[in-house]
């Protein structure tokens, strides 16, 4: 079977005074850290997310008894992506730098979604992430980046670029 590889970049919105074609925000090139994702030891914070130092990485197994972690990926997953059963790493924002959400999805279920189903997933999780001050990257278990939702922050998101790479595109 031949797998096509298609990368589509779409501009969700553009901030005033920025030419998106010459200075688009780029996804963080840092590779996905499977060691953090696959650990059996959940991070337990003693207070809330705010008590964690900037740059801390949390996972879908992180427990903070005093409040919901932002972005609220649990609710988003339960409403829109139960079949993909995504796992995530969230790197908290650092001074002058937005946070980052890395979602890892099941390859077979991702492949079974149509292009528009993948795009919808990316847009929903991207919007939830960007409102909380995070950029989003989506990976499969092989570590291939499947998509990204990357924004300019000043300090709120003022424009975002969506990139969807679809190996083996269906429908």
N, C-alpha and C positions, 0 to 999 in steps of 0.2 A: 504494500500500500504506500503510495506517495503521500507524504505529509507536506502540506503547503505551509509556508511561514509568511505571515502577513503582519505588518506592524502599522497600526493606524494611530496617529496622534491627532487629537481634537482639542481645540481651545475651549474650555468651559466658560471662561470669562477673562477679560483683559483689563489690567489696571491702567489708569490714565497715565500717559507719558511713557509707557513702556511698549516697545515694538516686540510683540511676542515671537516674531520670526527671526529676530536677531539675538534676543536674550531670553529664551524660554527657560523656565525653571527646570532643572534636571533632577531626576531621581538620584538619591544617594547611591554611589557605586559600591558601598560596603557589601561584601557577600553575606548571605544569610548564615547565621550561626546556629547550625543544627545541634551543637552541644547544649546550648541553652534551651532549645526547643524540646529536646529529648530527655532532659533531666527528670528524674522522678521526685526530686526534692522541690516542693513548692516554696516560693518566697512568701514569708509571712511578715507583713509590716505591722508594727506595733500600734500604729495610729491610723492615719489616712494616707492616701497617695501623696498629699502635700508634705508628709513627714519624710518622704524618700528624697535622697539627694538627686540633683539634676543629672541626667545621663544614665540613671539606673534603668536596667532592662527588666521588664516584668513580662509574664506569660499569661496564658489563659488559666494557669494553675495558681496564680498569685492570689493570696488572700489578704485583704485589708478590712478588718472588722468595722472600721469607722467610715463607711461611705462607699459609694460606687466608684470604681475606677473610670477615668475618662480617657479616651472616648468609650462610651458604653457599647462595647462590641458584643456583649452577651445578648442584649435585647435585639440588636440588629441581626445577629446570627439566628436567634430563635424565630424571628419574623421572616427572614429572607433566605437563609442559607443552611437550614438543618441538613439537607442532603449532602452538602459539601463538607460538613463537619470541620470547619476551618480551625486551625490552631493559630496562635499569634504570639508574636514578640512585640512589645511596645517599648521603645526607647523614649524615656521622658525627655522633654525639651531641655536644652542647655542654653545658657545666656547667648543671645543673638542667633539662635538656631532652632528651627521647629523640631518637634518630636517626630518619631517615625513609627509607623505601624507596619509590620511585616506579617501578612496572612499567608498561611500554607494550606492549600486546598487539595482534596483528593483528585488525582489526575483523571481517573475514569469518569467521575461525576462532572468534572470541569469539561472534559471532552464531549460529554453527552449534551451539554447545554449548547443552544444555538449561539451564533455571534451576538445576537441581541440580548440573550439571556446572560452572557458573560459581561456585556457592556452594562446591563442593568445592575448586576452584582457590583461591578467596579464603581459605578456612579453612586450607588447607595452607600457602600462602605467608604468610598472616597469622601462623600459629603459629611458623613458622620465623623470621620477622622479630621477633616479640615476645619470643621466648626470648633473642634476641641484643640486646634493648633498643631495637628499632625499631618505629615505626608504619608501616603499609603503605597506599599508595594505588595504585589501578589505573586506567590511562587508555587511551584509544584514540589513534590517530595524529592525530585531530582535536583532541586536548586535552580531550575530555570525560571527567570522572571517572566510572568505571564501578563503583567500589566502594572501600571502605576498611575497615581493621581497626585500630582505635585503642584504646590501652590506657592505664590509669592505671598509673604507675610509682612505687614507694615503697621502694627503688629498683628492685625487680623488678616484672614485670607482675602486678598484683593483680586486675585486672578489665579486660575488653575489650568493645568495642561493634563489631559488624559491620554495615556498611551496603552493600547491593548495589542499585545502580541498573541496571535492565535495560531499555534501549530495544529495542523490537521483540522482546519475550519470546517464546520458542518453547518449547513443551512443558513 
